[in-house]
Amino acid sequence: VQIITVTLNTILTVAIVRIYPSIHVIKLISAGVFVIQPLIYNLYIEKNYKINKRAIADNGALEHRWDGFGINLAAFFNGNTDVIVLSLLSTLSNVSIYGVYSLVVTGIKSIITSISAGIVPSLGREYSLGNKKKLESIFSKYENLVLFIVFTIYSCAVLLIVPFVLNYTSGVTDANYRQPIFSILLILSYSIFCIREPYVNMAYVSNSYKKISKYAYIEAVINVCASFLFVKKLGLNGVALGTFFSMSYRTCMQIIFLKKNILYRSPIVFIIKFLIYLASSTVGIIIAKNIVILSGENGWGEWLLKAIGTTIIIIIGNIAAYISIWFCEYKLKERR
């Protein structure tokens, strides 16, 4: 259903842009298309489940709903801090630059979180059944997969995001869209955000909303304070640093929380995996930068060629990292 609605929305948007290019009409049609999704879900539920709508609400079943709401509210503030700070204390051209680069990194984040969401139910099932060994096995595979995808896609982005943005904004002269340092800071921030997905979702699965809500609040406060502190002197790089510090804080705390409360696994396991992927990705970036010499800024054809070459090199390196981690874990299981 989701695939159909997104595809239909894309087709209709392209058609409207060509026939009657009005932003109001486009958004109206998009809203209409996405209304189809909950209607179909409702029909499916009515057909497959017998729900007594007169039943008395069991508030205890959602006792941590306000903690969950607080976490999402903090995430909302955290996700919009940069634009607000730039709007208040910087220039609108910087807001424009941030918006374009954010379009890329948040798009990548959506891909990774969508893949991650498909694995969470398996964690929930094993946790609820109390299968500790199987839970640890699934979590380890989940962690390895997320690390592989994050380091592969965001490593490619390190080399490809600036030429992509320059092609995307070709002919636009309202701002300087060549921002290599800012792009790297933003990539680091969002890669750290995605790396913590297994840890955050494991906490959700264990119904630990109340315990981890403080980390979400502190993350938002760090982002706001650091962004206000750095934006005057560093501009775009300042708000990106604020995002980096806040996301790094919560990622570290989620890893420590998992060790102390759920799987009781040493953070060293994560650190070793992280360093292996960091090494393979760094080597891949250096090799790709020296071998794939096209700038990627002279049209989409050149950018695509550079993207293909870069992706192949980085994937090869990260596959080697993935296999080495898998082999080490396999040997540890044999010893046990």
DRENDO-1510 file (C-alpha; in Angstrom, 1 decimal, always signed):
<recs>
REC; n; res; u; v; w
REC; 1; VAL; +0.0; +0.0; +0.0 .
REC; 2; GLN; +2.8; +2.4; +0.9 .
REC; 3; ILE; +4.7; +1.6; -2.4 .
REC; 4; ILE; +1.5; +2.2; -4.4 .
REC; 5; THR; +0.6; +5.5; -2.7 .
REC; 6; VAL; +4.2; +6.9; -3.0 .
REC; 7; THR; +4.4; +5.8; -6.7 .
REC; 8; LEU; +1.0; +7.3; -7.5 .
REC; 9; ASN; +1.9; +10.6; -5.7 .
REC; 10; THR; +5.1; +10.8; -7.7 .
REC; 11; ILE; +3.4; +10.2; -11.1 .
REC; 12; LEU; +0.6; +12.7; -10.3 .
REC; 13; THR; +3.1; +15.3; -9.1 .
REC; 14; VAL; +5.1; +15.0; -12.3 .
REC; 15; ALA; +1.9; +15.3; -14.4 .
REC; 16; ILE; +0.6; +18.3; -12.5 .
REC; 17; VAL; +4.0; +20.1; -12.8 .
REC; 18; ARG; +3.8; +19.7; -16.6 .
REC; 19; ILE; +0.1; +20.6; -16.9 .
REC; 20; TYR; -0.6; +23.1; -14.2 .
REC; 21; PRO; +2.5; +24.0; -12.2 .
REC; 22; SER; +0.9; +25.3; -9.0 .
REC; 23; ILE; +2.4; +24.4; -5.6 .
REC; 24; HIS; -1.1; +24.6; -4.0 .
REC; 25; VAL; -2.6; +22.1; -6.4 .
REC; 26; ILE; +0.4; +19.8; -6.1 .
REC; 27; LYS; +0.1; +19.7; -2.3 .
REC; 28; LEU; -3.7; +19.3; -2.4 .
REC; 29; ILE; -3.4; +16.3; -4.7 .
REC; 30; SER; -0.6; +14.8; -2.5 .
REC; 31; ALA; -2.8; +15.1; +0.5 .
REC; 32; GLY; -5.6; +13.4; -1.4 .
REC; 33; VAL; -3.4; +10.5; -2.4 .
REC; 34; PHE; -2.0; +9.9; +1.1 .
REC; 35; VAL; -5.6; +9.8; +2.5 .
REC; 36; ILE; -6.0; +6.6; +0.5 .
REC; 37; GLN; -3.4; +4.8; +2.8 .
REC; 38; PRO; -5.3; +5.0; +6.1 .
REC; 39; LEU; -8.6; +4.2; +4.4 .
REC; 40; ILE; -7.1; +0.9; +2.9 .
REC; 41; TYR; -5.6; +0.1; +6.3 .
REC; 42; ASN; -9.0; +0.6; +7.9 .
REC; 43; LEU; -10.7; -1.7; +5.4 .
REC; 44; TYR; -8.0; -4.4; +6.0 .
REC; 45; ILE; -8.4; -4.2; +9.8 .
REC; 46; GLU; -12.3; -4.4; +9.5 .
REC; 47; LYS; -11.9; -7.4; +7.3 .
REC; 48; ASN; -9.3; -9.4; +9.3 .
REC; 49; TYR; -9.9; -8.4; +12.9 .
REC; 50; LYS; -12.9; -8.4; +15.2 .
REC; 51; ILE; -12.5; -5.2; +17.3 .
REC; 52; ASN; -15.0; -4.4; +20.0 .
REC; 53; LYS; -15.2; -0.6; +19.8 .
REC; 54; ARG; -17.3; -0.4; +22.9 .
REC; 55; ALA; -14.6; -2.0; +25.1 .
REC; 56; ILE; -13.4; +0.0; +28.1 .
REC; 57; ALA; -10.0; +1.6; +27.4 .
REC; 58; ASP; -7.1; -0.1; +29.2 .
REC; 59; ASN; -4.8; +2.8; +30.1 .
REC; 60; GLY; -2.3; +0.5; +31.6 .
REC; 61; ALA; -1.5; -1.0; +28.2 .
REC; 62; LEU; -0.1; +2.4; +27.2 .
REC; 63; GLU; +1.2; +3.6; +30.5 .
REC; 64; HIS; +4.4; +5.0; +29.0 .
REC; 65; ARG; +2.6; +6.9; +26.2 .
REC; 66; TRP; +3.5; +10.3; +27.6 .
REC; 67; ASP; +7.2; +9.3; +27.8 .
REC; 68; GLY; +6.9; +8.2; +24.1 .
REC; 69; PHE; +5.3; +11.5; +23.3 .
REC; 70; GLY; +8.0; +13.4; +25.1 .
REC; 71; ILE; +10.7; +11.5; +23.1 .
REC; 72; ASN; +9.1; +12.3; +19.8 .
REC; 73; LEU; +8.5; +16.0; +20.9 .
REC; 74; ALA; +12.2; +16.2; +21.7 .
REC; 75; ALA; +13.1; +14.7; +18.4 .
REC; 76; PHE; +10.9; +17.3; +16.7 .
REC; 77; PHE; +12.8; +20.1; +18.4 .
REC; 78; ASN; +16.1; +18.5; +17.7 .
REC; 79; GLY; +15.3; +18.0; +14.0 .
REC; 80; ASN; +14.2; +21.6; +13.5 .
REC; 81; THR; +16.7; +23.5; +15.7 .
REC; 82; ASP; +19.2; +24.1; +13.0 .
REC; 83; VAL; +16.8; +25.9; +10.6 .
REC; 84; ILE; +15.3; +28.0; +13.4 .
REC; 85; VAL; +18.7; +29.1; +14.7 .
REC; 86; LEU; +19.9; +29.9; +11.2 .
REC; 87; SER; +16.7; +31.9; +10.5 .
REC; 88; LEU; +17.1; +33.9; +13.7 .
REC; 89; LEU; +20.9; +34.5; +13.8 .
REC; 90; SER; +22.2; +33.9; +10.3 .
REC; 91; THR; +21.2; +34.6; +6.7 .
REC; 92; LEU; +18.4; +33.2; +4.6 .
REC; 93; SER; +21.0; +32.1; +2.1 .
REC; 94; ASN; +22.5; +29.8; +4.8 .
REC; 95; VAL; +19.0; +28.5; +5.4 .
REC; 96; SER; +18.7; +27.7; +1.7 .
REC; 97; ILE; +22.1; +25.9; +1.7 .
REC; 98; TYR; +21.2; +23.9; +4.8 .
REC; 99; GLY; +17.8; +22.9; +3.2 .
REC; 100; VAL; +19.5; +21.5; +0.1 .
REC; 101; TYR; +22.2; +19.5; +1.9 .
REC; 102; SER; +19.6; +18.4; +4.5 .
REC; 103; LEU; +17.5; +17.1; +1.6 .
REC; 104; VAL; +20.2; +14.6; +0.8 .
REC; 105; VAL; +21.3; +13.4; +4.3 .
REC; 106; THR; +17.7; +13.1; +5.6 .
REC; 107; GLY; +16.8; +11.1; +2.4 .
REC; 108; ILE; +19.6; +8.7; +3.2 .
REC; 109; LYS; +18.5; +8.5; +6.8 .
REC; 110; SER; +14.9; +7.6; +5.7 .
REC; 111; ILE; +16.3; +4.7; +3.6 .
REC; 112; ILE; +18.2; +3.4; +6.6 .
REC; 113; THR; +15.4; +3.8; +9.2 .
REC; 114; SER; +13.0; +2.1; +6.8 .
REC; 115; ILE; +15.2; -0.9; +6.5 .
REC; 116; SER; +15.8; -0.9; +10.3 .
REC; 117; ALA; +12.0; -0.8; +11.0 .
REC; 118; GLY; +11.5; -4.1; +9.2 .
REC; 119; ILE; +13.8; -5.9; +11.7 .
REC; 120; VAL; +12.4; -4.5; +14.9 .
REC; 121; PRO; +9.4; -6.9; +15.1 .
REC; 122; SER; +11.8; -9.8; +15.2 .
REC; 123; LEU; +13.6; -8.3; +18.2 .
REC; 124; GLY; +10.3; -7.7; +19.9 .
REC; 125; ARG; +9.2; -11.3; +19.4 .
REC; 126; GLU; +12.3; -12.8; +20.9 .
REC; 127; TYR; +12.4; -10.3; +23.7 .
REC; 128; SER; +8.8; -11.1; +24.7 .
REC; 129; LEU; +9.5; -14.9; +24.5 .
REC; 130; GLY; +12.6; -14.5; +26.6 .
REC; 131; ASN; +14.9; -16.1; +24.1 .
REC; 132; LYS; +18.1; -14.4; +25.2 .
REC; 133; LYS; +20.5; -16.2; +22.9 .
REC; 134; LYS; +18.4; -15.8; +19.8 .
REC; 135; LEU; +17.8; -12.1; +20.8 .
REC; 136; GLU; +21.5; -11.5; +21.1 .
REC; 137; SER; +22.1; -13.2; +17.7 .
REC; 138; ILE; +19.4; -11.2; +15.9 .
REC; 139; PHE; +20.6; -7.9; +17.5 .
REC; 140; SER; +24.2; -8.6; +16.4 .
REC; 141; LYS; +23.1; -9.3; +12.8 .
REC; 142; TYR; +20.9; -6.2; +13.0 .
REC; 143; GLU; +23.8; -4.1; +14.3 .
REC; 144; ASN; +26.1; -5.4; +11.6 .
REC; 145; LEU; +23.6; -4.7; +8.8 .
REC; 146; VAL; +23.0; -1.1; +10.0 .
REC; 147; LEU; +26.7; -0.4; +10.3 .
REC; 148; PHE; +27.4; -1.8; +6.8 .
REC; 149; ILE; +24.6; +0.3; +5.2 .
REC; 150; VAL; +25.4; +3.5; +7.1 .
REC; 151; PHE; +29.2; +3.4; +6.4 .
REC; 152; THR; +28.6; +2.4; +2.8 .
REC; 153; ILE; +26.0; +5.0; +1.9 .
REC; 154; TYR; +27.4; +7.9; +3.9 .
REC; 155; SER; +30.9; +7.2; +2.8 .
REC; 156; CYS; +29.7; +7.5; -0.8 .
REC; 157; ALA; +28.0; +10.8; +0.2 .
REC; 158; VAL; +31.3; +12.2; +1.5 .
REC; 159; LEU; +32.6; +12.3; -2.1 .
REC; 160; LEU; +29.3; +12.7; -4.0 .
REC; 161; ILE; +27.2; +15.2; -2.0 .
REC; 162; VAL; +28.9; +18.4; -3.0 .
REC; 163; PRO; +28.9; +17.7; -6.8 .
REC; 164; PHE; +25.3; +16.5; -6.4 .
REC; 165; VAL; +24.2; +19.7; -4.8 .
REC; 166; LEU; +26.1; +21.8; -7.4 .
REC; 167; ASN; +24.4; +20.0; -10.2 .
REC; 168; TYR; +21.0; +20.2; -8.4 .
REC; 169; THR; +21.5; +24.0; -7.9 .
REC; 170; SER; +23.0; +24.7; -11.3 .
REC; 171; GLY; +22.0; +28.2; -12.4 .
REC; 172; VAL; +21.0; +29.2; -8.9 .
REC; 173; THR; +23.1; +32.2; -7.7 .
REC; 174; ASP; +21.4; +33.1; -4.4 .
REC; 175; ALA; +24.1; +31.5; -2.3 .
REC; 176; ASN; +27.4; +29.6; -2.4 .
REC; 177; TYR; +26.4; +25.9; -2.4 .
REC; 178; ARG; +30.0; +24.6; -2.4 .
REC; 179; GLN; +30.3; +23.7; +1.3 .
REC; 180; PRO; +32.6; +20.7; +1.8 .
REC; 181; ILE; +33.2; +21.2; +5.5 .
REC; 182; PHE; +29.6; +21.7; +6.3 .
REC; 183; SER; +28.6; +18.7; +4.2 .
REC; 184; ILE; +31.1; +16.4; +6.1 .
REC; 185; LEU; +29.8; +17.6; +9.5 .
REC; 186; LEU; +26.2; +17.0; +8.5 .
REC; 187; ILE; +27.1; +13.5; +7.1 .
REC; 188; LEU; +28.9; +12.6; +10.4 .
REC; 189; SER; +25.9; +13.8; +12.4 .
REC; 190; TYR; +23.3; +11.8; +10.5 .
REC; 191; SER; +25.5; +8.7; +10.2 .
REC; 192; ILE; +25.8; +8.7; +14.0 .
REC; 193; PHE; +22.1; +9.1; +14.2 .
REC; 194; CYS; +21.5; +6.1; +12.0 .
REC; 195; ILE; +24.2; +4.0; +13.8 .
REC; 196; ARG; +22.2; +4.2; +17.1 .
REC; 197; GLU; +19.0; +2.8; +15.4 .
REC; 198; PRO; +19.5; -0.8; +16.8 .
REC; 199; TYR; +20.1; +0.6; +20.3 .
REC; 200; VAL; +17.2; +3.0; +20.4 .
REC; 201; ASN; +14.8; +0.3; +19.0 .
REC; 202; MET; +16.0; -2.3; +21.4 .
REC; 203; ALA; +15.1; +0.1; +24.2 .
REC; 204; TYR; +11.7; +0.7; +22.7 .
REC; 205; VAL; +11.2; -3.1; +22.4 .
REC; 206; SER; +12.0; -3.5; +26.1 .
REC; 207; ASN; +9.4; -0.8; +27.0 .
REC; 208; SER; +12.1; +1.5; +28.4 .
REC; 209; TYR; +10.6; +4.7; +27.2 .
REC; 210; LYS; +10.6; +6.3; +30.6 .
REC; 211; LYS; +14.2; +5.4; +31.3 .
REC; 212; ILE; +15.6; +6.7; +28.0 .
REC; 213; SER; +13.4; +9.8; +27.7 .
REC; 214; LYS; +16.0; +11.9; +29.6 .
REC; 215; TYR; +18.6; +11.2; +26.9 .
REC; 216; ALA; +16.2; +12.6; +24.2 .
REC; 217; TYR; +15.6; +15.7; +26.3 .
REC; 218; ILE; +19.3; +16.3; +26.9 .
REC; 219; GLU; +20.1; +15.7; +23.2 .
REC; 220; ALA; +17.6; +18.5; +22.3 .
REC; 221; VAL; +19.0; +20.9; +24.9 .
REC; 222; ILE; +22.6; +20.2; +23.7 .
REC; 223; ASN; +21.6; +20.9; +20.1 .
REC; 224; VAL; +19.9; +24.1; +20.9 .
REC; 225; CYS; +22.6; +25.5; +23.2 .
REC; 226; ALA; +25.5; +24.4; +21.0 .
REC; 227; SER; +23.9; +25.8; +17.9 .
REC; 228; PHE; +23.2; +29.2; +19.5 .
REC; 229; LEU; +26.8; +29.2; +20.8 .
REC; 230; PHE; +28.5; +28.4; +17.5 .
REC; 231; VAL; +26.3; +29.9; +14.8 .
REC; 232; LYS; +27.6; +33.5; +15.2 .
REC; 233; LYS; +31.2; +32.6; +14.6 .
REC; 234; LEU; +30.9; +29.5; +12.4 .
REC; 235; GLY; +27.6; +29.9; +10.6 .
REC; 236; LEU; +26.5; +26.7; +8.9 .
REC; 237; ASN; +29.3; +24.8; +10.4 .
REC; 238; GLY; +28.2; +25.9; +13.9 .
REC; 239; VAL; +24.7; +24.4; +13.7 .
REC; 240; ALA; +26.2; +21.3; +12.1 .
REC; 241; LEU; +28.6; +21.0; +15.1 .
REC; 242; GLY; +25.6; +21.4; +17.5 .
REC; 243; THR; +23.8; +18.6; +15.7 .
REC; 244; PHE; +26.9; +16.4; +15.8 .
REC; 245; PHE; +27.5; +16.9; +19.5 .
REC; 246; SER; +23.9; +16.2; +20.5 .
REC; 247; MET; +23.5; +13.1; +18.3 .
REC; 248; SER; +26.9; +11.8; +19.5 .
REC; 249; TYR; +25.8; +12.2; +23.1 .
REC; 250; ARG; +22.6; +10.2; +22.7 .
REC; 251; THR; +24.2; +7.5; +20.7 .
REC; 252; CYS; +26.8; +6.9; +23.5 .
REC; 253; MET; +24.1; +6.9; +26.2 .
REC; 254; GLN; +22.0; +4.4; +24.3 .
REC; 255; ILE; +24.9; +2.1; +23.9 .
REC; 256; ILE; +25.7; +2.4; +27.7 .
REC; 257; PHE; +22.0; +1.9; +28.5 .
REC; 258; LEU; +21.9; -1.4; +26.5 .
REC; 259; LYS; +24.9; -2.7; +28.4 .
REC; 260; LYS; +23.5; -1.8; +31.8 .
REC; 261; ASN; +19.8; -2.7; +31.3 .
REC; 262; ILE; +19.0; -5.1; +28.4 .
REC; 263; LEU; +21.7; -7.2; +26.8 .
REC; 264; TYR; +24.5; -6.5; +29.3 .
REC; 265; ARG; +26.9; -6.5; +26.4 .
REC; 266; SER; +30.2; -4.6; +26.7 .
REC; 267; PRO; +30.4; -1.4; +24.6 .
REC; 268; ILE; +33.8; -2.7; +23.4 .
REC; 269; VAL; +32.0; -5.0; +20.9 .
REC; 270; PHE; +30.4; -2.0; +19.3 .
REC; 271; ILE; +33.7; +0.0; +19.4 .
REC; 272; ILE; +35.6; -2.7; +17.6 .
REC; 273; LYS; +32.9; -3.0; +14.9 .
REC; 274; PHE; +32.8; +0.7; +14.5 .
REC; 275; LEU; +36.6; +1.0; +14.2 .
REC; 276; ILE; +36.7; -1.8; +11.6 .
REC; 277; TYR; +34.1; -0.1; +9.4 .
REC; 278; LEU; +35.7; +3.3; +10.0 .
REC; 279; ALA; +39.0; +2.0; +8.8 .
REC; 280; SER; +37.6; +0.3; +5.7 .
REC; 281; SER; +35.4; +3.3; +4.8 .
REC; 282; THR; +38.3; +5.7; +5.2 .
REC; 283; VAL; +40.6; +3.6; +3.0 .
REC; 284; GLY; +37.7; +3.3; +0.5 .
REC; 285; ILE; +37.2; +7.1; +0.4 .
REC; 286; ILE; +40.9; +7.7; -0.1 .
REC; 287; ILE; +41.2; +5.1; -2.9 .
REC; 288; ALA; +38.0; +6.3; -4.6 .
REC; 289; LYS; +39.1; +10.0; -4.4 .
REC; 290; ASN; +42.4; +9.1; -6.2 .
REC; 291; ILE; +41.1; +6.6; -8.7 .
REC; 292; VAL; +37.7; +8.2; -9.7 .
REC; 293; ILE; +39.1; +11.5; -10.9 .
REC; 294; LEU; +35.9; +12.9; -12.5 .
REC; 295; SER; +34.7; +16.0; -10.6 .
REC; 296; GLY; +31.1; +15.1; -11.0 .
REC; 297; GLU; +30.1; +18.8; -11.3 .
REC; 298; ASN; +29.8; +18.9; -15.1 .
REC; 299; GLY; +26.4; +17.5; -15.5 .
REC; 300; TRP; +24.4; +14.5; -14.3 .
REC; 301; GLY; +26.2; +12.0; -16.7 .
REC; 302; GLU; +29.6; +12.7; -15.2 .
REC; 303; TRP; +28.2; +12.6; -11.6 .
REC; 304; LEU; +26.6; +9.2; -12.3 .
REC; 305; LEU; +29.9; +7.8; -13.6 .
REC; 306; LYS; +31.6; +9.1; -10.5 .
REC; 307; ALA; +28.9; +7.7; -8.3 .
REC; 308; ILE; +29.1; +4.2; -9.8 .
REC; 309; GLY; +32.9; +4.1; -9.5 .
REC; 310; THR; +32.9; +5.4; -5.9 .
REC; 311; THR; +30.1; +3.1; -4.8 .
REC; 312; ILE; +31.9; +0.0; -6.2 .
REC; 313; ILE; +35.1; +0.8; -4.4 .
REC; 314; ILE; +33.5; +1.5; -1.0 .
REC; 315; ILE; +31.2; -1.5; -1.2 .
REC; 316; ILE; +34.2; -3.8; -1.8 .
REC; 317; GLY; +36.0; -2.4; +1.2 .
REC; 318; ASN; +32.9; -2.6; +3.5 .
REC; 319; ILE; +32.1; -6.2; +2.4 .
REC; 320; ALA; +35.6; -7.1; +3.5 .
REC; 321; ALA; +34.9; -5.4; +6.9 .
REC; 322; TYR; +31.5; -7.2; +7.2 .
REC; 323; ILE; +33.0; -10.6; +6.5 .
REC; 324; SER; +35.9; -10.1; +9.0 .
REC; 325; ILE; +33.4; -9.1; +11.7 .
REC; 326; TRP; +31.1; -12.1; +10.9 .
REC; 327; PHE; +34.2; -14.4; +11.0 .
REC; 328; CYS; +35.3; -13.1; +14.4 .
REC; 329; GLU; +31.8; -13.6; +15.8 .
REC; 330; TYR; +31.6; -17.1; +14.4 .
REC; 331; LYS; +34.9; -18.0; +16.0 .
REC; 332; LEU; +33.7; -16.6; +19.3 .
REC; 333; LYS; +30.5; -18.7; +19.1 .
REC; 334; GLU; +32.6; -21.8; +18.4 .
REC; 335; ARG; +34.7; -21.2; +21.5 .
REC; 336; ARG; +31.6; -20.9; +23.7 .
</recs>
